[in-house]
Amino acid sequence: MFKKHVYKKLNLKKGKTLEDLIQACQKSFDFVSYQATEKAPFHLHYIKSLVDEKQIDSHISSYTKNPELPTLIDLEQSIPIEGTKIIQKIEEIEQSLLSGHVIIQVTKHDNEVLAVPVQQKEQRSVDIPENEFTVIGPKEAFIESLDVNLNLIRKRLPVPELVIKEFIVGSISKSRVAVLHMDGITNTQLVQTLTERINEVDYDEIVDSSQITQLISDNPYSYFPQLLETERPERVASALVEGKVVFTMEGSPQAMIGPTNLLEFFSSPDDHYMMWPLSMFFRIIRLLAVLFSVLATSVYIAVTTYHHEVIPDVLLNTMVASRLEVPYPPIIEVILLELTVELLREAGARLPSRIGQTIGIVGGIVIGTAVVEASLASSVLLILIGLTALSSFTTPIYQMGNTIRILRFPFIIFAQWFGFFGMAICLAIHLLHLIKLTSLGYPYLSPLYPFRVRDFRDEILKLPIQKLENQPEVLRSQKKKRFISKYRKHPPKDIEE
């Protein structure tokens, strides 16, 4: 499935020298190369769009002009910048130059250079989550800086057992990827599986962690997400403590959690911050809303086309009256409104936020009213479409929300062909697919299949936090218990009566 990763270099020929590298870089206007002074031997090379030139002026220039520092070793010991080192390999020199280092030579013909890190770091401030907003709980979200994101995770898990390994992916983009796990908790086989797959990624440009997810997924042809995408640091910390693995990369404001299961995509961070009866109620409401969103329009087609007898007579009269002047069968009517809703969603998502909200609200009202008045769709179906669209927004994870949007159409087509029997066939096909589907080698339908009673405590159900002392069985973590439960049904009274 995976090709062996080859670490390629741009225009790097066999036997290439440092002079060849400098000549290749001089084709770019932002490459700077000069001698410190006429008397000083040092030559400086750097790409000004990648470095902080203020640091060069304040921490490097004065030392390169000093005649009392004639060698690279003397210069290395004098420059007050951490990470300065002497290197000789052309691959290391190229990587350092293209990652924001100043390369210093004694003479132009030397192959030994001093690399000084002076990267220019432009980044936005830590903001609130946009896609996983919660009323209760932390308000910090990941940004595009890998170091900042790791800092947000380290703050929540200040223990030496948190292990971070860094990889370089993308033969051209050379993107930094960090893999995180908890030593002594996470199954070592799981860590090995993820690291091997990331090492075997062979692609030229990787700009977001979602691209890596597509390359390392167990089944790349499935439209069900097989790794959980999150922008919340505390969700990552919670997953790591459970024994899962996480990876994130430079330039991506999300982290990927694995292995995951289907039910986890319908769990919101709010569920862990509220009292357990409320959490369980809202979680069940969320699951029912998703089922309604997927099946409602297909049930409408099946009932109006094949199974009139299941509709009460009073409701049947209303539905017949609403469809008297509609000139085509229910399948056309449903697809027309479903595609209209999808167009409104896409228009609202691609336009600026204020305009997008206006387009969504005004467009929905105007188009819906016009469609009913023109007898292109029944008013009953219009209400149903509105409810299904509203129900689909209850999915907490954006990836799964997109899957739910697509999932409705196979059920609509099968309902038109065979009614309820066709819907049963479509459901069986998807269940078979989900049973076979895995996430980093772990079953996607757990704890439903294979059946794990204990794991139901924090999947469909939501029991009190005192009852969640065990790690998920399916992960086979090295540490089986999270804590020793001291939960009592009737706690002792502190005040004597």
NORUR-V248126 format. One record per helix or strand. SS is the DSSP state (H for helix, E for strand). FROM is the first residue (numbers start at 0). LEN is the number of residues. If there is no record, write none. Layout:
ss=SS from=FROM len=LEN
ss=SS from=FROM len=LEN
This chain:
ss=H from=17 len=8
ss=E from=30 len=5
ss=E from=42 len=5
ss=E from=50 len=1
ss=H from=52 len=12
ss=H from=71 len=7
ss=E from=84 len=3
ss=H from=89 len=8
ss=E from=100 len=5
ss=E from=112 len=5
ss=E from=118 len=1
ss=H from=145 len=11
ss=E from=161 len=8
ss=E from=174 len=8
ss=H from=187 len=12
ss=H from=208 len=8
ss=E from=227 len=3
ss=H from=232 len=10
ss=E from=244 len=5
ss=E from=254 len=4
ss=H from=261 len=5
ss=H from=268 len=4
ss=H from=275 len=30
ss=H from=307 len=3
ss=H from=312 len=10
ss=H from=329 len=21
ss=H from=352 len=21
ss=H from=378 len=14
ss=H from=397 len=21
ss=H from=419 len=17
ss=E from=437 len=2
ss=E from=441 len=2
ss=H from=453 len=5
ss=H from=464 len=3
ss=E from=469 len=1
ss=H from=472 len=3
ss=E from=480 len=1
